[in-house]
Amino acid sequence: FDHQKIVYRYKKMKRWMEVASKLGGLLVGWLIVMVITSGMVSEGTKFHIQMLPIYGVLLWGIYSAVVIIIGVLTFNDCEAAHKKLLREISTAQKYMKQHNIH
């Protein structure tokens, strides 16, 4: 993986999601105003207005999953910590052998 390219795409995606959420908020506000001020709203529009909370939860879940996946993919390796952990494991194994712990 090209770490810098992934981080750049991640930051770009976050900016687009911020813009999309603001536009979505404006759309929701506009739909609510339309429902309140106009009694002439089609049944399809009423259905989608009633489903807005579910749409929001689904979109939030998708966004959260993408952010977590990208975070895992771009997680930095720490060689020093890896070597230290291997030394500690080796030390623990030697200790257990010396004290006949199975």
N, C-alpha and C positions, 0 to 999 in steps of 0.2 A: 504494500500500500504506500502511496505517496502521501505522507502525513500532512504536508503543507497544503496540498490540493484538497484533501478531505476537510481540513479545518476551514479553508476558504469557502468551500461549498456549504459547509455547515453554517457559517456566519451569514452567508448570502441567503440560505434557506430561512434562517431566523428572521432576517430583515423582511423577507417576503411574507412570512407568517404574521409578523406584526402588522404589515400593511393590510393583509387579507383579513385579519381579525378586526381592524378598524373599519374597513369597508363593510365587513359583515355586520358590525354593530350599527353602522349607518343604515344598512338595508333593513335590519330588524326594526330599528326605530321608525323608518319610513313605513314599513308594513303595519306596525302598530298604529301609527297615526292614520293610515288609510282605513284600518278597521274601525277605529274610533269615530272618525269624521264621516265615513261613508257606510251606509247600510247596504250598499250594493256591491258586495264582495262575493265572488263565485265560491261554490262549495270546495273546489280544488284549492283555492287560496286559503280558505278557512282551515282546511285540513293541514296544509303546510305550516300555517301559523301555529296551530296546535302542536305540531311536531317539532317546532323550533328548539325546545329544550333537549329533545332526544338527538336532533341533528348536532346541537352544540356539544353534548356529551360524547357523541361518536367522533366528531372532529377533534375534540380535545384528547381523546384516547389515541387516535391515530397520530396526532402531533407528539404526544408523550412517548409513544412507542418509537417513533422515528428519532426523537432526541436521545432516548436511551440507547438505541442501536448505534447511532453515530458516536455517542460518548464512549461506548464500549470499543468501537472500532478505532477510535483515535486515542485511546488510553495509552499513556506513555509507559514504556518499559523502564525499569530502574535496575540497571545491571548491578550496582553496588548492593542494593537491598537483596537481590536474588542471590548473589554470592554469600552474603552474610547469613541468609536463611539456610543455604546449603551447608555452611559451616556449623550452624547451630544444630541442624538435623544430624550431621555426622557426629558432633559432640554428644548429642543425646543418645545416639545408637551405641557409641563406645561406652557411655556410662551404663546403659542398660545391659550390655554384654558383661561388663566388669562386675555388676551386682546381680547377675543371673536373673534379670527381669525379662520375661517373655511376653 
